């Protein structure tokens, strides 16, 4: 994302730029404006990196069955990072 871009960054743009709180805000706004808004990987990853591991785990438990295999793998990757960060290996 360059400074000269005039388009509004997507939740994905914000997440992958490391702006986790902003990504969560953008995801919440997208959910309010559209029932089709889906950013499960970004939301779980952002919650993990924002220190909200329990919320991320709870969200994953609720939506896991509706995710594609690729989304499940990515979510589990971020949850694993979160568990490592708080030294929860079991």
PyMOL commands that set and color helices and strands:
alter all, ss='L'
color gray80, all
select helices_A, chain A and resi 11-16+20-33+40-49+53-66+69-85
alter helices_A, ss='H'
color red, helices_A
deselect
rebuild
show_as cartoon
